[in-house]
Amino acid sequence: MSVSDVTEPGWRRSTHCGANGTCVEVAMLSDAGLIGVRDAKRGDQSPVLTYDRADWRGLIHKIKEGSLDRAT
């Protein structure tokens, strides 16, 4: 994972956005098939976390299985 400065791809907003604009956006970046994630509130001013496809699939898998959930 690295941080990139990317402003042009087609960003998609999460369907689970908070009422106060708390949200993430995801985009397929054109260079080398990387996936970018940024803070929707900051838009083009937001740093972008980039993942390769394997790391992105691994992250999504962990989210879906709940292994990243906070302990209650």
C-alpha positions in Angstrom: 0.0 0.0 0.0 1.3 3.5 -0.8 0.0 7.0 -0.9 -0.5 8.7 -4.3 -1.6 12.1 -5.7 -4.4 11.2 -8.0 -7.3 13.5 -9.1 -8.7 12.4 -12.4 -10.2 8.8 -12.2 -13.9 8.1 -11.9 -14.4 8.0 -8.2 -17.3 6.0 -6.7 -18.7 6.9 -3.4 -19.7 4.3 -0.7 -23.4 3.5 -0.2 -22.7 3.7 3.5 -21.9 7.4 3.8 -22.6 9.2 7.0 -25.0 12.2 7.1 -22.1 14.6 7.8 -20.2 13.6 4.7 -18.1 10.9 6.3 -17.4 8.7 3.4 -14.8 6.9 1.3 -14.4 6.9 -2.5 -12.8 4.2 -4.6 -11.5 4.3 -8.1 -9.6 2.1 -10.5 -6.5 4.0 -11.3 -5.3 3.8 -14.9 -1.7 3.2 -14.1 -0.8 -0.4 -13.5 -4.3 -1.5 -12.4 -4.1 0.0 -9.0 -7.2 0.7 -6.8 -7.3 4.1 -5.1 -9.2 4.9 -1.9 -9.7 8.5 -0.6 -11.7 10.6 1.9 -14.8 12.0 0.0 -14.9 15.0 2.3 -11.5 16.2 1.1 -12.1 15.2 -2.5 -9.2 16.2 -4.8 -7.3 17.4 -1.7 -7.3 14.0 -0.1 -4.3 11.7 0.0 -5.0 8.5 -2.0 -4.2 5.1 -0.6 -3.3 2.7 -3.4 -3.6 -1.1 -3.5 -2.7 -3.6 -6.1 -5.5 -6.0 -7.1 -4.3 -8.9 -4.8 -4.1 -6.6 -1.7 -7.5 -5.0 -2.5 -9.1 -8.5 -2.8 -7.5 -9.4 0.5 -8.8 -6.3 2.2 -12.4 -6.8 0.9 -12.3 -10.4 2.1 -11.2 -9.4 5.6 -13.9 -6.7 5.7 -16.6 -9.2 4.6 -15.6 -11.9 7.1 -15.5 -9.4 9.9 -11.9 -9.9 10.9 -11.3 -6.1 11.0 -14.3 -5.3 13.1 -13.7 -3.5 16.4 -14.1 -5.7 19.5 -17.2 -4.7 21.5 
